[in-house]
Amino acid sequence: MAATGASVFEFKTPVTHGLKAEEVDKTVKTYWDNWDQDLATNEANREQRVSNYEKITNAYYNLATDFYEYGWGQSFHFARMFRSDSLQTAIARHEHYLALRMGLTAKSRVADLGCGVGGPAREIARFSGASILGVNNNEYQVKRAEQYAQREGLAGQCKFIKADFMNLPLMDNSLDGVYAIEATCHAPNLPALYAEIFRVLKPGAAFACYEWCMTDAFDKNNPEHLRIKRGIEIGDGIADMRTVAEVNRCLHEAGFVIEDTRDMANEGDIPWWQPMRPDFSITMFHRTRLGRNVTDKLLLVLELLGLAPKGSRQVSQTLITAADSLIDGAKLNIFTPMYFFIVRKPATAQ
């Protein structure tokens, strides 16, 4: 992984260690088979993608994890940014805020759903003292999370399991809290997911989340809005992006008491998407549009030389599509990566 201040002259590139070299190109093709270039057909095929969500999500993260770490770090999420913030400072504050709102302490046993390689789990564990159970359906990411926790001396406090968060291998009323950071957008059935979270929480316990959503400004009849939505879905392995209204409805249906909901995307001094902006930045070169394009062209050369698995460049191009679509969605205010909510299971719930 390149450090935040990595020199442009290091020429480090990501590789897809989540797969054997000969599997990369085949996985890329399988992944792209779930989307159609024609918007009308693409919308009609949405049900197929929802039913294939587990295969799509696993293929995506097998392909993208190394690219994420290379370009972003070990916490795969955005954050509010303020003047003089580094990306790492903003990300840590974002995670600390979640822990504070949940009231986590050293006595808390909580689950991190869709935990990635465990960056937020480790940070929240250090910050709050809580014991974190990371749940992830991608074996490659689980193994990396375990390695990082061991390396950082947190293996006793942070545990990771390979499991589908739609069917948690946990007892009813067993957790002091659950959180998810930009992960539950992958769920094929949001009401069922929220009901599953409700089941495993102790009465009175909280569920906090930063959710990816289309905002109230999104118009499903606007072709440009649909193009952006499709680009986000393709670029980020999401079968179907929901709206803020759908999220709120599903939380109510699951039985949660809502304590706070708000879109935090516009609360910073500078745009949350600034680290992906197209300007040149020597300290964050590999995150800029120019840096992404340099990586893309370098991967093409490495593929031709047989030094990178065939299909690596298309993974890079998919992530460029994602970044550009996210920025376009933010500028039109039709997308947010941080619709924050904290809800609670009623104290009298059984």
Sequence and secondary structure as in RCSB ss.txt:
>XXXX:A:sequence
MAATGASVFEFKTPVTHGLKAEEVDKTVKTYWDNWDQDLATNEANREQRVSNYEKITNAYYNLATDFYEYGWGQS
FHFARMFRSDSLQTAIARHEHYLALRMGLTAKSRVADLGCGVGGPAREIARFSGASILGVNNNEYQVKRAEQYAQ
REGLAGQCKFIKADFMNLPLMDNSLDGVYAIEATCHAPNLPALYAEIFRVLKPGAAFACYEWCMTDAFDKNNPEH
LRIKRGIEIGDGIADMRTVAEVNRCLHEAGFVIEDTRDMANEGDIPWWQPMRPDFSITMFHRTRLGRNVTDKLLL
VLELLGLAPKGSRQVSQTLITAADSLIDGAKLNIFTPMYFFIVRKPATAQ
>XXXX:A:secstr
   TT  GGG      TTS HHHHHHHHHHHHTT  SSHHHHHHTHHHHHHTHHHHHHHHHHHHHHHHHHHT SS
     B TT  HHHHHHHHHHHHHHHHT  TT EEEEET TTSHHHHHHHHHH  EEEEEES HHHHHHHHHHHH
HTT TTTEEEEE  TTS SS TT EEEEEEES GGG S HHHHHHHHHHHEEEEEEEEEEEEEE TT  TT HHH
HHHHHHHHHHHT S   BHHHHHHHHHHHT EEEEEEE TT SSB TTGGG SS  SSSGGGSHHHHHHHHHHHH
HHHHTTSS TTHHHHHHHHHHHHHHHHHHHHTT EEEEEEEEEE  TT  
